[in-house]
Amino acid sequence: MSRKMTLERVGEIMKGVLLELKAMGGEARSGDVLRRAGPKLNLNDHEKANYEKSGYVRWESVVHFYSIDCVKAGYIQKQAGKWTLTTEGEAALSKPPLEFIRSAQEKYRAWRASNPPRPQEESATEEAPEPQEEVIRQAAYEGAVSAARAEIEAHINDMDGYDFQKLVEELLLAMGYYVPFNAPPGADGGVDIVAYRDAFGTAPPRLKVQVKHQSQKTTVKGLRELQGLLNKEGDVGLLVSSEGFTSEALREARASSKHVETMDLNRFITLWQQNYDKLRESGKKRLPLVSVFFLAPTEE
């Protein structure tokens, strides 16, 4: 049995992982994709073994490393530990494994033409060398990002609806808004939060916010309910949904003559991180975060 992965084998593994991503709806956490793909890849002992120094699993580390090529080829997108399969990526899955991974590498090289090549780019052989330090660093970084974001999301999902609504209020305050109204638990007439740029609401935008903490994506119906509440000039709707939005709802928001911004959990957490130093202590206690520094990966 070979002690090195061939480039064709890397292509087989990468295709298998992206096929699993497709089966999961085209978007999922990298760790979840790897857990589901692993049993279907016919991995040998060498591929399943850990690197001696780091303890990271070889095949998983290689996937993280070669995922950089897939990003630059436009096959997947990465954000906060989640991978999304693109239309180009889905089309590329029809290619044979070796052609698939080579096409990704070629597009990576075109993108990085002005920078020194990576070790595997220096050789045209059919073997896929394992630059362990780079592979391990990339795997450590991506694994940490995915695990950290999953923990934050789980913490928010465990909250009740009103606690999540209070988080949204704290974020708006940190972003410089005045919040004269945050509806108490119970019936609220459709508006959960009202936020102004000045204390009296004389200057636009004046935000009318609906907060949905639920287990299903918000649909067009939810979006139109908020649109119906934007009656004054300068009114802007903000629809916050912990589970995100259907594609139809997002299209409606973009096409609407009334300004409605959408905020899914990923956008909420990103803004929370960006504004963390401006949060009140009450906000930090509700969702406390801490920064951790890593040796920079090959690519973020």
Stockholm file with secondary structure:
# STOCKHOLM 1.0

chainA/1-300         MSRKMTLERVGEIMKGVLLELKAMGGEARSGDVLRRAGPKLNLNDHEKANYEKSGYVRWESVVHFYSIDCVKAGYIQKQAGKWTLTTEGEAALSKPPLEFIRSAQEKYRAWRASNPPRPQEESATEEAPEPQEEVIRQAAYEGAVSAARAEIEAHINDMDGYDFQKLVEELLLAMGYYVPFNAPPGADGGVDIVAYRDAFGTAPPRLKVQVKHQSQKTTVKGLRELQGLLNKEGDVGLLVSSEGFTSEALREARASSKHVETMDLNRFITLWQQNYDKLRESGKKRLPLVSVFFLAPTEE
#=GR chainA/1-300 SS CCSSCBHHHHHHHHHHHHHHHHHTTSEEEHHHHHHHHGGGSCCCHHHHSBCTTTCCBHHHHHHHHHHHHHHHTTSEEEETTEEEECHHHHHHTTSCHHHHHHHHHHHHHHHTTTSCCCGGGGCCSSBCCCCHHHHHHHHHHHHHHHHHHHHHHHHHHTSCHHHHHHHHHHHHHHTTCEEEEECCSSCCTTCSEEEESSTTSCSSCEEEEEEECCSSCBCHHHHHHHHTTCCSTTEEEEEEETTCBCHHHHHHHHHCSSCEEEECHHHHHHHHHHTGGGSCHHHHHHSCCCCCCCCCCSCC
#=GC SS_cons         CCSSCBHHHHHHHHHHHHHHHHHTTSEEEHHHHHHHHGGGSCCCHHHHSBCTTTCCBHHHHHHHHHHHHHHHTTSEEEETTEEEECHHHHHHTTSCHHHHHHHHHHHHHHHTTTSCCCGGGGCCSSBCCCCHHHHHHHHHHHHHHHHHHHHHHHHHHTSCHHHHHHHHHHHHHHTTCEEEEECCSSCCTTCSEEEESSTTSCSSCEEEEEEECCSSCBCHHHHHHHHTTCCSTTEEEEEEETTCBCHHHHHHHHHCSSCEEEECHHHHHHHHHHTGGGSCHHHHHHSCCCCCCCCCCSCC
//
